[in-house]
Amino acid sequence: MAESVAALAAALLLLAVSQQGCEDIYRLTCVWHSDLNIRGCSYYGYRGCIQNCHYCITNQGPDECGQMKCAALCAKQDGSECLTNFKALCDIALEEQFKVNTTGGGTAYTCDVNCNSSGRLAPSSLLLLLLGVLWMPSLSLPLPSMPSPSSGRWRYAVGFAVLAMSATMLQGCGCVEPTAHLEWRPDGDSFNQRTERMVDGIWRGIPSWIWHPHLESEDYQCVTMHSNGFCEVWTMHEWNCGEHDFGVCKCHEIATNGNYCKAWSCHALEADQQICELRRDDDGETVSCWYSPFHMNWDVYDALLERQSGGALTTGETVYRWWSYGSAWSADLGRRLEADQEAALIGDYLAYLEKWNTTALQTELQHAGLPTKAADASRRLQTSTLDWPPLFAYNPAARHVHFWWGDVCIVNGDNTMIARRTCARWREIETEIQMCRCKTENYNGKSCAEWTCEERDVGLFSVLFRTKQSIDQYTLGVEFESYRCTGYDIDGNCQSWEGDIESLEEVEWSKCFCPPSGCQSQDAVWLCDEWELPKTRDLFYEGHIGGLIAFIFAECFCSCLFFKADEAGDALLVASVASWCGGLILLPFLVLTYGFYGFLFCGGFFWFIRIMGCCCLIATTIKIPKYERPSNKVRMQRGASKILGRGGSRSIQPGEVKEPEPSNEPTNETNNVNA
């Protein structure tokens, strides 16, 4: 019997291993790292469900149809509101990304996703293996176990945990915070209102325990002037201890009167200021990261895009150098490359896409109404109007590919899991694409008075958001930036402005100004200070559940001594003192972390018990005559003995002393007499 059970377990184990694809670097590649979130979908639960899907990236590149199937299944599991909003996004994606014309004159979809429910999760063999282990308790398998406290490995584990905590607290110690350009600092009360730490005069807490806003310094420099006298192309530069950004912004729509730019877009690379590596030991795999500066400027930005244009980590940055200063297009077509040069570059770009995924390229060309042959499509694209950034900048063609920068891999959120298996060290550099539009014109028509900007993700699952349609009613989390001009120069050009930036996770507040040298001239510079703080979520937000449970457990522990209370009140005295001490220690941490409502939820009931215990203690003490009341020190000692179970705490009254019972054993006096 034992041999057959062991054979069955071994078969289940081999099946699970074979289905997992232990050496398949593309298996565990489903990560929800989008800046957007679907309304009604759980912030953590939905992301966790996505990570249980497999093969969002294959050796042919991102499988966006598979991503939609995964997202559909997770949406169905998350509830009706999540599924309803997902279905709307899924239908848009099908129409815009997967709809093609058939040879019979009709239409068809190249993705067979069911927007109501369809998906692929992890193989069920893992569940079979788990059931097999649970039903075979007598089988001894080499499963991992916790080391005993007396073992040396336990001491190493504790030491490593302490070092990890220290490293977390000291992260970025080698970084020098940027220097503010302005003397302005955000008003603390206003920032508390904006971050919702304080709502209607009620304190709601700071779960992040970040008390002071972090500074991000920014500067923008004009590099190309329009013939009408306003800046047409400029660079953006942002930095702090966590990240360093550099990119290019270009005007692609001019105001009707021709005096200012009405719409523009920015393309930037955001470099993490840390390097990570995967370490393997007897206890498993751990990712270790440390601060390592990586300063971005035009030369680094241009060099990175050149590397990406060679077929690595691309989001559309190919040999077609649309990011360069000299390739700006506006509504009137602006500058254009020479015909032969443009045709060659577009042809190279299409050949590059065809190398990675011929089927996907033909589908995209057919959807755009272009010939499916690269050469014919190149001629059609050459004569068409090209916006900036071009459409293919939003379409991740080969973000699963990484490349080396020295001895460090350059990765993004899509391919980090892949790079862990092939790179000793890596640095994450993400692509950011921003779209801005003027909302209100200044009264003199010389400049824009109010404008907004929006960022959208270009990585995994961006197929759900890669549309020009308005999807605000289906999504949450997009970072909206609202700006207004606060000062003008003598020519009516905006000289200073203020920005209000908000997302689900944080609130940012920025102010910018232009030095007196001039705002609308070649090489003009605008300087900005942006202060940011995390946003306080609702009390029962998913990320708060663990902390709330910890505080409730601590309050229960402080109040459990009340169950040892006795009639004399000695144990009640000890329980009250201990509970009040513990509660007073927890109180400031609880209120500061989760605010007034968190105090009511986690500690209100226990503070009611403490007050009632004090009332009972007073009533019990009054019943004892003053001349019979022992000192508090005696009562504490007897109460402690009662709680520890080493004897009763009832006071001994006069007259209750009993005579010792006679003993049959001879005493010393009796022995002496007999002698």
C-alpha positions, 0 to 999 in steps of 0.5 A: 500500500505504501509503495502505491501511495508513494508512486501516485505522489511521485506521478502527481509531482512529475505532472505538476513540474512538467506543467509548470515549465520550470525552465520556461522564462515566458511562463510567469510573465503576467504582471498588472503594472498599468497606471490605470485601474478598472472601476469596480475591480479590487486594487490588490485582488485583481492584480493578484489574479492577473499574476496567476495567469501564464504566458502574457509574453511569448517568444514572439512578443506580448500576446495581447489576446491572451492578456485580454482573456486573462483580464476577462477571467479575473474581472468575472471573479471580481464582481459585476461592476468590475466585469461590466466596466471591463467588458466596455474596455474589451469591446473597444479593444476588439474593435480597434485592435483586433477587427480585420476585413475578410476576403468575402467583404465582411469583418472578423476578429483575430482574438477569440476572447469572450469579454464576459468571461474567458481566460487562462489561469495556472494549470490545475496540476498544482491543485492535484498535487496539493490534494494528494499531499493533504490526503496522504499524511503518512507520506514523507516528502522533502517539503520545506520546513521552518528551522528550529529556533535552536538551529544556526540557520534560524539565527542567520534568518533573524540576522538577515531580517534585521539587515533587510529592515535596516536596509529598507529604512536606510535606502537611498542613504547615498543620495543627495536630495535635489535643491529646490528652485523656489522658496515656496513650500506647500501649506501643510494644512492645505496639503493635509486636505488634498491628501485627505489626511484631514476631512471635515476637521476629522483626522483620518491618519497616515498609513504610509507614515510619510510625514513630509512631502518629497521634492522632485526638481524639474526643468524644461528647455526650449530647443526649437522655436516655431515661426510664429514665435512660440516654443515648438519642441522642448526637453523635460528633465525631472529627478529625485532620489528615486528616479531620473527622467528625461524626454522630449515634448513636441507641439502637434496642434497650433491654436487657431490664431497661431499664437501658441501651442494648443496640444502637445505630447511628451515622450520620456524615459524614467530610470530607477536609481537602483540596481537589483540582482537575484540571489539564490541560496539554500532558503530560496531566491531573494531580490536585493536592490541598492542605490546606484545613480543613473543620471539622465540627459539628452546624450543618455536619452538619445543613446538609450533610444538608439539601442532600443531602435536596434530591436531591444526594449522597444515601444516604437523607438526604431531607426525611425528617429521620431524622438529627435529634435528635427522630426517635429510635425504639427497640424500643418505638417511642419517639418518633414524629412526628405522623401527618399530618407523618409521612405527608407526609415519607414521601410526599416521600421516596418521591416523591424516589426515584421521580423518580430511578428509578421502576423501582428504587423499584417493585422495592424496594417489591415486594420489601418486600411494599409496594404499588408505588404511592407513596401506598399505600406511604406509608400502609403505612410510616407504620404500620410500625415504623421502625428507626434508621438506616432501611433506605433509609439503606443504599441509595445512591439518587443518590450519583452526584450532587454539589452545590456548597458555595461554590466547591467541589463536595462529592463522594464515592468514587462520583462523583469521576470524574464531578466531575472533568469538571464541577467546578473543585475538589472535596472528598470527604465520605463517609457512614459508618454504624456498628452497635454491640451489647452483648456482655456485661452488667456483673455488677450489670446497670446497664450494658454491660461489653463491646460491639463495633461494625462499619462497612459501606460504602454506596457502589458494590458495597455491593449485595454486602454490604447484608444483615443476614445474617452474611457474615464467612465470605466477607469480609475487611477490615471494621473490627471495634471491640471495647470493654470497660469499665475503670471504673465510677462509684458508680451502676454506670455505665461511666465509662472504657473501652478500644477495640481496633480492627483492620482489614486496613490498620491497627490503632487503640488508644483509651481514653476517660473521662467527666469527673467531672461525670457520665456519664449526664446531659443534655449529658454528654461523653465524651472519647477518644484514638485512636492508629493505626498501619498494619499490616505485611502478609505479605512477599509482599503485592501492595503489597510486590512493587515494593519487593522488586524494587527492593531485589533490583535494587540488590543485583544492581547492587552485586554485578555487579562480581564478574563482573570478578574475575581470578586476581591478585585485584586486580579481586576486591578492588575488587568486594568493597569496592564490593559491601560498601559498597553492601550496608552502605548498603542493609542498614538500609533493607532490614531496617527496611522488610521485616524479617528475612525481607525481608533473607533474601529480597532480600539473603541470596544476595548477602551469601553472595556477598560472604562467599565473595568475601572468602574467595577474596580472602584465599586469593589474597593468601596465595598471593603471597609477602610480598615480592612483594605490592603495596600495597592502593592499587596493587591498587585502582588495577590492579583499577579498570583491570581492571574499567573495561577499560583494561588487565590487572592481572597484576603485573609480575615481575622479569626480565620487562622486555623490551629495546626492539626496534631501530627503522629510523628515524634517531636524533639521534646518527646524524644528527649523525655524518652531518652 
